Amino acid sequence: MMPGGRNGALRSVLAQAGVDGGCFRSGGCELREVTAAAVLMLRSLQSAEELAQSIRTSGFELPVTVNGASGERPSVLCPAPGEWLFVSETGDAGELSRRIMRRVDTGRTFLLDCTDAYAMFRLRGAAAPWLLSKLGALDFRAGVGSGQHCARTLLSQAPAIVHWHAPQTGAGCFDLLFDRSIAQYMWALLRASAAHADDLERCFGGSPGRRR
């Protein structure tokens, strides 16, 4: 396990890439960079059910099915079998690591601090599902009604993990996690596609199969 606790120590990923500003608004979308999130990757040879029971004693709810997601501060995502991501905008990575590993079988479970490997954008607004559906193969509009979940997918050939959730403070949103090396490309892609997503939302509305 690598040591954590580096939250906020670096400039934002977009700033490092030479992009001014970390917030963009179109008619029906709001896009902003999340700069202070700790991201920890957990992999284990334990069964998902066994691991979830151990983790629960440390105060975390571990989703046991792929594409499942649960919790807030941190959110816990399961993008692949035997793999989980803990995403916290408030917790220190080092303290979060200690809490997670307190009850698990350390001989079969591995935790890696990936905070400095990922960039994170938050996308919300009526046109947000249209924007993601325009770029990817998943039905993000239908997914809005299926509760908190995540998916590892491609957005115009760029690999990303998309997490849909509805925080207690604020409207539902999509969080996009991806390799920091493509942050500038992803920002430009989303901004360039937002106007068409606004047009689609105005013409066809926010619910699948319903025309205004």
N, C-alpha and C positions, 0 to 999 in steps of 0.2 A: 504494500500500500504506500502510495506516495503522500508526503505531508501536504496538508491543505492550509487554508487560512489566508489566501492571497486575494480575497475579494476586494475589488476596488483599487488594487495596487497598481494596475496598468490603466492606460487610457482606453477609451472604448475601441472596439475592433474597427469600427468605421473611421474613427479619427486616425488610427494607425494606418489605415488604407488610403488616407488623404481625402475622405468624404466629409464635407462640412455639414454639421447638423445631424441629428439622429431621429428626426420626426418628420413625417410627411402625411398630408391629408388631401384626399380627393373628395368628390361629392359623396361617396358612400363607403369610403375606407379610411381608416387611420392606421398608419404603420409607424412603429417606433422601435428603436434598438433598446433592449434590456441590457444594461451594462454591469449590473452587480450580482448576477446569478451565479451561485456555486452549482457545479454539475459533477456528480459522483457516479461512476459506473460500477455496478455490482454484478459479478458473475459467480455462479455456484454450481457444484456437483450435487448439492442437496436437491431433493424434490421441491417443487414450488410450494407445495402444501406444508412441508416440514420447515422450509425456510420462512414462510409467512408466519407460522406459529412462533418461531424464534424471534423474528423481527417485531412482532406485535408486542412483545414484552418490553421493547425499547420505545414503544409509542408510535410505531409506523404501521400503516396498513399496506401490505404488499399485494398488488394484483397478481393472481395466479394464472391468468390466461394471456396469451400474446395479444397485443393491441389494447390491453387493459390499462387503466390509469386510475389513480386514487389520491386523495389527500390534497392539501394545500399547505405550503410553508413547512415542509417541502411537499411537492407533488412527486409521486412515484410512478414511473412509466415502465411498461414491459414491452419493448419494441421487438424482442426476439426470444426464442426459448432459452431459458437459463440466463437471461440478461435483464437487468433493471437499471434505470437512471433515476437518481434522486436529484431534483431540481429545486433549489431554495433561493429565494431573493432576499431572505432575511438572515439565514443562519450562516455562521462561519463554517467554512469547509472542514477545518480541523476538528471542531467540536461535533459537527454532523458525522464525520467519519467515526469518531469515538463512540457516539451513540449507536450507530448502525452495527458496529463490530462487537459491541459489548456482549451480545447474547448468541452470536452465530458460531458455527463450527469453523474456526479459522483455518483448519487443515483442508477444508473443502470449499472455502469461500474466499474470494479475492475482491478487493475494493480499490478502485483507482480514481484519483482526483483528476477529472478531465476539464476543470474550470477553464484552463488556459487553451484548451483545444477547440472549444465550441464558441460559436457566436449565436446570439438569440435575438430574434425579432418577434414582436407582438403585433398581430393583425386583428383588427376588429371593425365592426360596421356592417350595415346591411349588404354591401357588395362584397364583403370579404370571402364568403363561400364561393361566389362566382369567380373571383380572382384566382383562388386556388384550383377550382375545377377547370378553369381555362388553361392552367399550366400543368396540371397533373391528370392522372387517369382515374382517381378516386372520386366518388360522389360526396363531396364535402358539404353540399347543401343538405342532403339527407342525414349526414352524420351529426349535424347540429342538434337534431331531435333525439339522439340516441345516448345522451349522457356523456360524462367525461370519458375520453378514450385517446389513444394515440395510434400513429401508423408510421412506419418507415417507408418512404416512397421517393419518387423522383418528381421534381418540379422543373420542367423543361430541361431534363437530363441532369439536373443537379440533385444529388442525394440529400435528403432532409428527413428529420423526424418532426411530424406535425402533431401537436397536442391541443385538443379541444377541451376547454374547461370553462366554468363560470365561477370566477372568484367571488368571495363574499362581498368584496368591495369593488363593484364595477360590473359592466355587462360581460357576457360571454365573449371569449376571444380564442384565437388560434395562436399558439406559440410555435415558432419555427426554430428548430435546433439544427445546426449544420456546421461543417468544418469552417473554421475562421478564415481559411485561405480563400474562400469564395464569397466572402461577405460583400465585397464591392460589386461583384457580378449579381449576387442575389438582390441587393438593394436596387440596382439599376433595372433588373428584370421586373421586380414587383412594381416599381414606380412607372415603368413604361407600359405595363399591362393594366394599370388601375383604371384608366379612362374607359377602356372597353368593358371592364367589369361593371363600372357604373352604368353604362348603356344597357348591359344585359339585365341588371337589377331593375332599372327603370322600365324596361320592356316586359320582363317576365316575373318580376316580384321575387320575394325571398323564399317562398315555399315551393317545393317540387310540384310540377304539374299545374300550378295555379298562375293564370295570366291576369294581369291587372285590367 
